[in-house]
Amino acid sequence: MNPTTHVTTSLRRQGQMTAEAAQAAVDAACRRLRLPTMRAVIDEAVRTAERDQLSYTGFLAEVLLAEVDDRDRRASLRRVKGAGFPRPKWLADFDFEANPEINPAVIHTLAQGEWIRRGEPLCLIGDSGTGKSHLLIALGTAAAEQGYRVKFTLATKLVNELIEAADDKQLARTIARYGRVDLLLIDELGYMELDRRGAELLFQVLTEREEKASVAIASNQAFSGWTTTFTDPRLCAAIVDRLTFNGTIIHTGTGSYRKAHPSSTHHLTPAPPNKPPRRGQIKLTQPTTVARGQGEPPSAAERCGHEPPARRKATSRSWNPLGCTVRRGARSGRSGRPAAAGPPPGCRPGSGSAGRSGRP
């Protein structure tokens, strides 16, 4: 037998506390009780209470309501995030004027969530681009903000998950998980053909939720064309029956919003062509070369047709002041022959080895 837990009704007083000690005690208590919002607003609440001369009960109500409101907000954000929406959509962003087939009064009535409380289904039927997915996500977001547990999925993704669960002998657990949410949103039903096994698994999910929890679907085909998605006519009729019994059917029409409002095309401006380097400017490219301006005469090394110093590699060659490349060990002092052919007209001899030896 479990012992009865009694709640104490007496206050613990440790004598007169200073303002600093009281503030530290409140901060420590808020941390222990996990009241982050109260801890954050306590200073402002004290100043407001002193300015407005609130009673002790009024001050306590202010800080407690602040904590409750923030917890509700954070819980709402968690439910919206946990629903698995592919992108954020809200009813305030839907353009009802662009699609006169959709009645705004019906959509706003559905946004109140009474049909979810009653466990009724919802079907959005229309061509691609008529706002089915937008409405499906927006209504699901509104339901999650009201406290309902919502799950969004694609029809093919749901079927694949059910098949994998059946192969892993986890089908019952997966169907029960989808049966616990208050609103199941299935998008793109009818875009791809489902085999008999996939259709039967989807039928089990719908049967688990029949008249107990709401299902909302979006399809680009009318019910008469669902025989191309569900190849078994009897299974197709059973699925349609479960999705339409006591449900709401909204036809979104055939006019595509994307075609009527094409997005603006962004043209990329081509980069300006590379300007030729100015005279004497070094252009840093790979490999690094020394650029010569237009009209500048070639250097002595270029007229000789030999490798300039800037492009010299770590080889056994060396550079002499004449602008010609010779091999080590083949200089005039060792071989007794000229180090290289004489420079062409225009090359001025320097003070290299040839100049020191006195040979041409």
N, C-alpha and C positions, 0 to 999 in steps of 0.2 A: 504494500500500500504506500503510495507516494505521500510524503509529508506535505502538509498544507503550508503554502507560502503566505506569510502575512506581510502586508505593506505597513511600514512604520508611519505613524501620524505625527511624530514629534520632530522638531527641528534641532539640528546640531548647532549649538552656538559655542564659539570659542572666544568669547569676550568681544570687545570692541575692536573692529578691524579698520585699518587705515584704508584710504582710497587706493593706494598702490597694492596693498595686500588683497583687497576685494577684487580688483581688476585681474590680478594674477590667478586668484581662485576661480573666477569665472572662465578665464582662458583655459585653465587646466581641466575644468569640468566639461567645457564644450569639446575639448579634444577627446576626453575619455568617452563621452556620450555620443561622439561622432555627430556633432552639430556644427558643420563648417559655416553655414550661412549665418547662424546666430552669432558665432564667434566673429564673423566679418562685419556684422551690422550693429554690434552691441554698443560701440562708442557713439555712432550716429543716433541710435535709438535713445541713449541716455540724454544726449543733447536735445533731441526732440521732446522727450518727456519733460525735461526741465523748462524748455521754452513754452510748451503748450500746457504745462501743469497737469500732466496725465496722472491718473491714479496708479497705484501699484498694479492693480489688475489690468488696467489699460496698457501699461508698459509691457507686462508679461504677454498680453495678447498680441501686441505688435511684433515682438521678436519671435514668438512661436509661429505666427502666421507667415512671417517672412521665411522661416525654415520650411514650413509645409509647402508654400508656393514654389520655392526653389527645388524642392524634392520632386514635386509634380512635374516641373519643367524638365528636369534631368531624366526622369522616368519616361516622359514623352519622347525625348530625343533618343533614348535607348530603344524604345519600341519602334520608332521610325527607322532607325539604323538596323535593327534586327529583322525588319520585314524583308530586307534584301531588294529594295527598289533599284533598278538599274540607273536611274537618274532622278533628280528631284523635280516634281511637278505639283502644282497647286491649282485649285479651281479658280483662284483670282487671276491666273495667267491665261485661262482658256478664253479664246475669242469666239463667243457665241454668235456674233454677227457674221462671222465667216462661214458658219454652218447653220443655216436656219432650220435644218432637219432636227436639231437637238433643242428640246425645250428647257430653258434655264431653270424654270420652276421645279421641274422633275429632278434635275441634277441637285439643286440645292436642298430639296426634300430628302434625297438619298444621303446627302452629306451629313444630315442630322443623326444617322445611324440606327433608326428604329428598325429597319429591315434586317440589320445584323442581329439585333437583340431577338427578333422573332425567328432567325435562322432561315430567311428567305433567299433564294438565288437571284442573280442578276446576270443578264446577257446583253452584251454590246455587239451588235451585228452591223457590219458596213465594210466598204472597200478600204483599201490601204490609203492612209493619209487623211482619214476623216476624223481623227481625234480619239480613237478607241483606247489606245494605250495611255494617252494623256489623262483621259477621264478615269481609267482604271487605277493608275498610280495616284491621281489626286484624291479619289474617293478612299483609297487605301490609306493614304497619309492622313486624311481627316479622321478616319476611324482609329488609327493608331494614336493620334493626338487626344482622342476622347477616352482612351484607356483600353481599347480592344487590342487583342493580340492578332497581328496580321502577318501573312506570309505571301510573298510574291514569287512566282516562278513561271517559266515558259513551259508549254505543253510538252515539247520534245525533251526538255531537261527533266521534267517530272517523270516522264515515262522511262527515260534512261536510268534515272535513280532508282525507280521501282524494279527495273530488270536487274540491276546490279545488286540490289538488296535481296531479290529472290534467289539469285545465284549464290549469295553469301549466307542464305538462310536467315536473313534479317528483315524479311518482308513485313511480318506482323508488327515489328517495332517501328518500321518506317511509316506504315499506314497509320499506326496509333499516333505518331508524332505529328503527322499532317491532320489528324482528327482532333488534336487538342487546341489548335488555333481557332480564334473566333471568326476569322475571315480568311479564306483561301482565294487568292487571285491567280488565275491561269490565263496567260496571254498567248497570242498566236496559235490558238486552237483552230485547226483546219488548214494551216499553211502546208503541212507535210502529211503524207499518208502514214498511218500507223498500222502495224501488222496486228494479227489477232491477239498475240500475247500481250503486246503493249496496250491494246484497247481494253483487254480484260483486266489488266492491272489498274488502269485509270478508272475503270468502272468500280473496282473495289474501293478506291479512295472516295469516289462520289457516293457510293452506298454507305460508307462509314459516316459521312457527314449529312446524309439525307434527313431533312426536317430537324436537325439538331444544331448545325452550324452552317453559316452562309458560304456560298461559293459564287464568285463572280468571274465570268469568262469574257474574252474578247476574241471574235472570229471574223474573218473576212469573207466567209461563206454563209449563205442562208441555210436554215436547217434542212431544206430539201437537198442541198449539195453535200451534206455531211457523209453521204454514202461513199464518197471518194476518199474520205479520211478514215472512216471505220468501215472496213470491207464487209463485215457481217451485218446484214440488215437488221436482224433482231437485236443485236448488241447496240447498234446505232440508235434504234428506237428507244431502247431502255435508257441510254445516256441522255438523249434529248428529253425524255420524260422527266428525269430527275433534275435537269437543269431548268425546266420551265414550270414545274408544278409550284403554284403560288408565288411565282417569281415575277420579276420586272424585265421586260424586253425592250430595248432601245435600239432603234435603227438610226445609224449615223449617216446614212446616205451614201452617195457615190462620188461626190466632188472632193478631189484631193486638195488639202490645204497647202501641201508642199508645191504642187504644180501652180496653184494660183498665187503663191507668195514665194517665188524662188529667192534663195539667198543671194546677196550681192557677190559678184565675182571679184576677187582681189587679183589685180594684175601686178606682177613683179617687175620693177624697173630694172632693166639690164645694167650691169656694172659698166662704168665708162672704160674705154680701151686704155691699155697701158700707154702712158706717154713715153716717148723716147727720152732716155736720160740726157741731161745737159752735158756740155763739154766738161770733161774731167770728173763727172759724177760716177760713183761706184754703185752698181746695181747689185743688191744682195739677192742672188738667186742661187740655185744649185745646178751645176757647180759654180763657185764664185769666180767671176771673170772681171777684168778691168774693161769698162765700157769707154768707147771713144766717141766724142761728139761728131756730128755730121760735118764733113768738110775738113776734119783734122787729119793731117798726114800720118801715115803709119809710122811706128817707131822703127828703130834700126833692127831690133830683134825680129819684128814681124816681117820686115823686108828680107831678112836673112832666111826666114822660114823656120827658125828654131823656136824652141819652147821658151816663153818668157819666165821671169823669176816667180811671178805670182802663181803659176801653174806647175812649178817644179815639184816633182815627186821625190820621195826619199829613196833615191837610187844611187848608183855609183857615179852619176854624172855630177859635174860642178859647173858653176857659172863664172865666166870670166868677164872682165869689163868690156870686151869687144861685142858682147851680145851673142856669142856663139857658145854652144855647149860642147865640151870636150870630155873625154873619159879620163879618169884618174889613171896615172901611169903612162898616158900617151902624150904627155906634154913634151915640149921641145927639148927640155933639159935631159929627158930620159931616153927618148927614142931617136933623137938626132934629126927628126923630120919636123916639118911645120906642124903646129898643133891643129890647125884647121885651114881650110881654104880661105884666102883673103876675103875681107868683107867686100860686098858689092859697092858700087858707087853710092856715096851718101853716108856710108858708115865711117865714123871717125874712130881711129884706134885709140884705146885708152892706155892705162898704165898697167895692163895685165902682164902675164908671163911672156907673151910675144914681144911686148914693148921692152921688157927687161932684157930679153935675150938678144935683141937687135935683129932678129930674123923676121922675114915677112910673115 
